[in-house]
Amino acid sequence: IVVRKLKDAGGLFAGKTNTPEMGYYGGTDNHLFGPTHNPWKHGYTAGGSSGGSAAAVAAGMVPLAEGSDGAGSVRIPAAMCGVVGLKPTTGVIPAPFAFIDWAYNGPLTRTVQDNALMLDAMSGHELGATPSARRIEETFVDDNVQDLRGLRVAWSPDLGLGQHVDPEVLQMAYGMVEALRELGADVAEASPAWENPSKAMWHGIWVPAYGGMLSGIDMESDPGSYDERLRKIKAEAQAENLAQWGVSLLARGGMFAAWHEFMNDYDVLVSPTLASAPFPLSQFAPEWLEGKSVREEVLDWLLTYPFNMLNNPAITIPAGFTKDGGPVGFQISARHWEDARVLGVASALEAARPWAEERPTFQ
């Protein structure tokens, strides 16, 4: 559906970019094509799972790219490659997957304006697609930067998840928060009153979904052809029971309640996109965050996946670079169907802190 809509809008396709097997984690490596390097730091991850798309945009190979986001797979690589990545509200972009409400297509671009332009082409009602919005904004493209005076902004260093965040990443995020204040926004530090949803995401969404997708694949007859972690996820899915799934669904319901109550007092919630800057390709995840090992963790260095569970819009924009040149992203989220708001706030911040004008030197 998305490919057809982009073609109908005049899009010219350069090709298919790299992803990990079945897009299952926040890096980009596979047995067929190997790893995707970060254009800013050779030998470092480009993020994932849409790492090939983000790297292609950052490197100037293409002006626009499409990705899919099931726990942050548009926003993770966008943050790590210093580009703009949007996960829209469920239904803004039509999709053919009736049972998956947490994984979405989304645009990756150099600028917020390009992101809005691409979203215009990708969005709209589509008969037979589930979910598919019957009404959306006529256009997401707006040449006027949104006036942020009086905007109620909640700033959360960790979204209330209790996750460790790299100090340099926090420093870059604080710079964006200061920019919001300079633009007239009313900023307060606050987080939703929810329990850490990582277990609910893992047991209620990730493991059941991948267990289903992998159920018809014989991964044991030729184990070397498949990612070992995917094989473990399949085995975990086969061992789980419906009670675990039910508890996770109830926890997700509690997240919705906490989110809506929290957003009664704020217009947007902002945070770092990730707890870490890009790390070496040899690692599955950051080795350490503030003294805690997360080297084998899928979710514990991400600040993206709660918004997949909530189905609301979230965008990441460039926030600067660490001392060794790693890009850092800044995340903006809002209520359901307020995609135009997150784009407007992102556009204002982009004008105030024009990190998008930076280009990699491919060193």
C-alpha positions as CSV (number, residue, x, y, z in Angstrom):
1,I,0.0,0.0,0.0
2,V,2.7,2.5,1.0
3,V,4.8,1.7,-2.1
4,R,1.9,2.3,-4.3
5,K,1.0,5.6,-2.6
6,L,4.5,6.9,-2.9
7,K,4.6,5.9,-6.6
8,D,1.3,7.7,-7.1
9,A,2.8,10.8,-5.6
10,G,5.7,10.7,-8.1
11,G,8.3,8.9,-6.0
12,L,11.3,7.3,-7.7
13,F,12.7,4.2,-5.9
14,A,16.4,3.6,-5.6
15,G,16.2,0.2,-4.1
16,K,15.8,-1.9,-0.9
17,T,18.0,-1.0,2.0
18,N,19.5,-3.2,4.7
19,T,17.7,-4.6,7.8
20,P,18.3,-7.3,10.4
21,E,16.4,-10.6,10.0
22,M,12.7,-9.8,10.3
23,G,13.5,-6.4,11.8
24,Y,13.7,-7.9,15.3
25,Y,16.3,-5.6,17.0
26,G,17.8,-2.1,17.1
27,G,20.7,-2.8,14.9
28,T,21.2,-3.7,11.2
29,D,23.1,-6.9,10.4
30,N,22.2,-10.1,8.7
31,H,23.8,-13.2,7.1
32,L,23.2,-12.0,3.5
33,F,24.6,-8.5,3.4
34,G,26.4,-8.0,6.7
35,P,26.3,-4.9,8.9
36,T,25.3,-1.4,8.0
37,H,27.9,1.1,9.2
38,N,27.0,4.5,10.6
39,P,27.9,7.3,8.1
40,W,29.2,9.4,10.9
41,K,31.3,6.7,12.6
42,H,32.6,3.8,10.5
43,G,32.6,0.6,12.5
44,Y,29.6,1.8,14.6
45,T,26.0,0.8,14.4
46,A,23.5,2.8,12.3
47,G,20.7,1.6,14.6
48,G,17.8,-0.5,13.4
49,S,15.8,-2.1,12.3
50,S,15.5,0.5,9.5
51,G,19.2,1.2,9.7
52,G,19.8,0.9,5.9
53,S,17.2,3.6,5.3
54,A,18.6,6.0,7.9
55,A,22.2,5.5,6.8
56,A,21.2,6.1,3.1
57,V,19.5,9.4,4.1
58,A,22.3,10.5,6.3
59,A,24.9,9.7,3.6
60,G,23.0,11.7,1.0
61,M,22.3,8.6,-1.1
62,V,18.6,9.4,-1.1
63,P,16.6,12.4,0.1
64,L,13.8,10.3,1.6
65,A,13.4,6.7,2.8
66,E,10.7,4.6,4.3
67,G,11.0,2.4,7.4
68,S,8.9,0.4,9.8
69,D,8.7,1.0,13.5
70,G,7.6,-1.8,15.9
71,A,9.5,-0.7,19.0
72,G,11.4,2.3,17.6
73,S,12.8,0.9,14.3
74,V,12.3,4.2,12.5
75,R,13.3,6.4,15.4
76,I,16.3,4.4,16.6
77,P,18.3,4.6,13.4
78,A,17.1,8.1,12.7
79,A,18.6,9.2,16.1
80,M,21.8,7.2,15.5
81,C,22.3,8.6,12.0
82,G,21.4,12.2,12.8
83,V,18.2,12.4,10.7
84,V,14.5,12.9,11.3
85,G,12.2,9.8,11.9
86,L,8.5,9.8,12.6
87,K,6.2,7.0,14.0
88,P,2.7,8.4,13.3
89,T,-0.5,7.7,15.1
90,T,-1.9,4.2,14.2
91,G,-4.1,4.6,11.2
92,V,-2.6,7.7,9.7
93,I,-0.6,5.5,7.3
94,P,-2.8,2.6,6.1
95,A,-1.4,-0.9,6.5
96,P,-2.6,-4.4,5.6
97,F,-1.9,-6.0,9.0
98,A,-5.1,-6.4,10.9
99,F,-3.6,-7.9,14.0
100,I,-0.6,-5.6,14.5
101,D,-1.5,-2.2,15.9
102,W,2.0,-1.5,17.3
103,A,4.2,-1.7,14.1
104,Y,3.9,1.2,11.6
105,N,5.5,2.5,8.5
106,G,7.1,5.9,8.8
107,P,9.3,8.4,6.9
108,L,13.0,9.0,7.4
109,T,14.3,12.4,6.1
110,R,16.9,15.0,6.5
111,T,14.5,17.7,7.6
112,V,11.1,18.0,9.3
113,Q,9.6,19.6,6.3
114,D,10.6,16.7,4.1
115,N,9.1,14.4,6.7
116,A,5.8,16.1,6.5
117,L,5.9,16.0,2.7
118,M,6.5,12.3,2.7
119,L,3.8,11.7,5.4
120,D,1.3,13.6,3.1
121,A,2.1,11.0,0.4
122,M,1.9,8.0,2.6
123,S,-1.2,8.9,4.6
124,G,-4.9,8.7,3.9
125,H,-7.9,6.3,4.1
126,E,-7.5,3.0,2.3
127,L,-10.4,0.7,1.8
128,G,-9.5,-2.8,3.1
129,A,-6.5,-1.6,5.2
130,T,-6.6,-2.1,8.9
131,P,-6.0,0.2,10.6
132,S,-6.9,3.1,8.3
133,A,-8.0,6.5,9.4
134,R,-11.2,7.9,7.8
135,R,-10.2,11.5,8.6
136,I,-6.8,13.0,8.9
137,E,-5.2,16.4,8.4
138,E,-5.7,17.6,4.8
139,T,-1.9,18.2,4.7
140,F,0.9,17.9,7.2
141,V,3.1,20.3,5.2
142,D,3.2,23.8,6.8
143,D,5.7,26.5,5.8
144,N,5.2,28.4,9.1
145,V,7.1,27.2,12.1
146,Q,4.7,26.6,15.0
147,D,4.6,29.3,17.7
148,L,5.6,27.5,20.9
149,R,4.8,30.3,23.3
150,G,2.6,28.9,26.1
151,L,3.1,25.3,24.9
152,R,2.9,23.0,27.9
153,V,5.9,20.7,27.6
154,A,6.7,17.8,29.9
155,W,10.5,17.0,29.9
156,S,11.4,13.5,31.1
157,P,15.1,12.3,31.1
158,D,13.9,8.6,31.1
159,L,10.1,8.6,30.5
160,G,9.8,7.4,34.1
161,L,11.2,4.0,33.2
162,G,14.1,4.2,35.6
163,Q,16.5,3.5,32.8
164,H,20.1,4.6,32.9
165,V,20.9,7.3,30.3
166,D,24.4,8.2,29.1
167,P,25.4,11.6,30.5
168,E,26.5,12.9,27.1
169,V,23.1,12.0,25.7
170,L,21.4,13.8,28.5
171,Q,23.6,16.9,27.9
172,M,22.5,17.1,24.3
173,A,18.8,16.6,25.3
174,Y,19.1,19.4,27.9
175,G,20.3,21.7,25.1
176,M,17.1,21.0,23.2
177,V,15.0,21.6,26.4
178,E,16.7,25.0,26.8
179,A,15.8,25.8,23.2
180,L,12.1,25.0,24.0
181,R,12.3,27.5,26.8
182,E,13.9,30.1,24.6
183,L,11.0,29.7,22.1
184,G,8.5,30.5,24.9
185,A,7.3,27.0,25.9
186,D,6.4,26.3,29.5
187,V,8.6,23.4,30.4
188,A,8.3,21.2,33.5
189,E,10.1,18.0,34.4
190,A,7.5,15.2,34.7
191,S,6.9,11.6,33.7
192,P,3.8,9.5,33.3
193,A,2.9,7.5,36.4
194,W,3.3,4.1,34.8
195,E,5.3,1.0,35.7
196,N,8.2,0.1,33.5
197,P,6.4,-1.5,30.5
198,S,9.3,-3.5,29.1
199,K,8.0,-6.9,30.3
200,A,4.5,-6.1,28.9
201,M,6.1,-5.2,25.6
202,W,8.2,-8.3,25.6
203,H,5.7,-10.9,26.7
204,G,2.5,-9.3,25.4
205,I,3.7,-8.1,22.0
206,W,7.2,-9.0,20.9
207,V,7.5,-12.7,21.8
208,P,3.9,-13.6,20.7
209,A,4.3,-11.7,17.4
210,Y,7.6,-13.2,16.5
211,G,6.6,-16.6,17.7
212,G,3.7,-16.5,15.3
213,M,5.9,-15.2,12.4
214,L,8.5,-17.8,13.0
215,S,6.2,-20.8,13.7
216,G,6.3,-22.1,10.2
217,I,10.0,-21.8,9.7
218,D,12.3,-24.8,10.4
219,M,15.2,-23.0,12.2
220,E,16.8,-26.2,13.5
221,S,17.7,-28.1,10.4
222,D,20.2,-25.3,9.4
223,P,20.7,-23.3,12.5
224,G,23.7,-21.4,11.1
225,S,21.5,-19.7,8.6
226,Y,19.4,-17.9,11.3
227,D,20.2,-15.4,14.0
228,E,20.7,-17.2,17.3
229,R,18.7,-14.7,19.2
230,L,15.7,-15.2,16.8
231,R,15.9,-18.9,17.5
232,K,15.8,-18.2,21.3
233,I,12.7,-15.9,20.8
234,K,10.9,-18.6,18.9
235,A,11.7,-21.1,21.7
236,E,10.5,-18.6,24.3
237,A,7.3,-18.1,22.5
238,Q,6.6,-21.8,22.4
239,A,7.2,-22.1,26.1
240,E,5.0,-19.1,27.2
241,N,1.3,-19.4,28.2
242,L,-1.8,-17.4,27.7
243,A,-1.7,-16.2,31.3
244,Q,1.5,-14.3,30.7
245,W,0.0,-12.8,27.6
246,G,-3.1,-11.7,29.5
247,V,-1.2,-10.1,32.3
248,S,0.8,-8.1,29.6
249,L,-2.4,-7.0,27.9
250,L,-3.7,-5.7,31.3
251,A,-0.5,-3.8,31.9
252,R,-0.8,-2.2,28.5
253,G,-4.3,-1.1,29.4
254,G,-2.9,0.6,32.5
255,M,-0.4,2.4,30.3
256,F,-3.2,3.9,28.3
257,A,-4.9,5.1,31.4
258,A,-1.7,6.6,32.8
259,W,-0.9,8.3,29.5
260,H,-4.2,10.0,29.1
261,E,-4.3,11.2,32.6
262,F,-0.8,12.6,32.3
263,M,-1.5,14.4,29.0
264,N,-4.4,16.3,30.6
265,D,-1.7,18.7,31.9
266,Y,0.7,18.8,28.9
267,D,0.7,19.3,25.1
268,V,3.8,17.3,24.4
269,L,6.2,15.0,26.2
270,V,9.9,15.3,25.2
271,S,12.9,13.0,26.1
272,P,16.1,11.6,24.7
273,T,15.2,9.2,21.9
274,L,17.8,6.6,23.2
275,A,19.8,6.1,26.3
276,S,23.0,5.7,24.3
277,A,24.9,7.2,21.4
278,P,26.0,4.8,18.6
279,F,28.1,1.9,19.8
280,P,30.5,-0.5,18.0
281,L,29.1,-2.9,15.4
282,S,30.5,-5.8,17.4
283,Q,28.0,-5.2,20.2
284,F,24.3,-6.2,20.2
285,A,23.5,-3.2,22.5
286,P,25.5,-0.7,24.6
287,E,28.0,-2.5,26.9
288,W,27.3,-0.3,29.9
289,L,25.0,2.6,30.9
290,E,25.9,4.3,34.1
291,G,27.5,1.1,35.5
292,K,24.7,-1.2,34.4
293,S,25.3,-3.9,31.8
294,V,22.7,-3.9,29.0
295,R,24.8,-5.8,26.4
296,E,22.2,-8.5,25.8
297,E,19.1,-6.3,26.3
298,V,16.6,-5.6,23.4
299,L,14.6,-2.8,25.2
300,D,16.5,-1.5,28.1
301,W,18.4,1.2,26.2
302,L,15.4,2.4,24.2
303,L,13.0,5.2,25.1
304,T,10.9,4.6,22.0
305,Y,8.8,1.5,22.5
306,P,6.2,2.9,25.0
307,F,4.8,4.9,22.1
308,N,4.3,1.8,20.0
309,M,2.3,0.3,22.9
310,L,0.2,3.5,23.1
311,N,-0.3,4.0,19.3
312,N,0.4,7.8,19.5
313,P,2.7,9.9,17.4
314,A,6.4,10.3,18.2
315,I,9.2,11.9,16.2
316,T,13.0,12.1,16.7
317,I,15.1,15.0,15.4
318,P,18.9,15.6,15.6
319,A,20.0,17.0,19.0
320,G,23.8,17.2,18.5
321,F,26.8,15.0,18.8
322,T,28.9,13.4,21.5
323,K,32.6,14.3,21.9
324,D,33.6,11.4,19.7
325,G,31.1,12.3,16.9
326,G,28.1,10.1,17.6
327,P,24.7,11.6,16.7
328,V,22.1,12.0,19.4
329,G,18.3,12.2,18.9
330,F,15.6,14.1,20.8
331,Q,12.1,12.7,20.9
332,I,8.8,14.5,20.8
333,S,5.4,12.8,21.5
334,A,1.8,14.0,21.7
335,R,-1.7,12.7,22.0
336,H,-3.3,10.5,19.5
337,W,-4.0,12.2,16.1
338,E,-1.8,15.1,17.0
339,D,0.8,14.2,14.4
340,A,0.7,17.8,13.0
341,R,1.6,19.1,16.5
342,V,4.7,16.9,16.9
343,L,5.8,18.0,13.4
344,G,5.2,21.6,14.2
345,V,7.2,21.5,17.5
346,A,10.0,19.6,15.7
347,S,10.1,22.2,13.0
348,A,10.4,25.0,15.5
349,L,13.2,23.2,17.3
350,E,15.0,22.4,14.0
351,A,15.0,26.1,13.2
352,A,16.4,27.0,16.6
353,R,19.0,24.2,16.7
354,P,19.8,23.5,13.0
355,W,21.7,20.2,13.5
356,A,20.1,18.9,10.4
357,E,22.4,21.1,8.3
358,E,25.4,19.0,9.5
359,R,26.8,16.4,7.1
360,P,29.0,13.3,7.7
361,T,32.6,13.3,6.6
362,F,32.7,9.5,6.2
363,Q,35.8,9.0,8.4
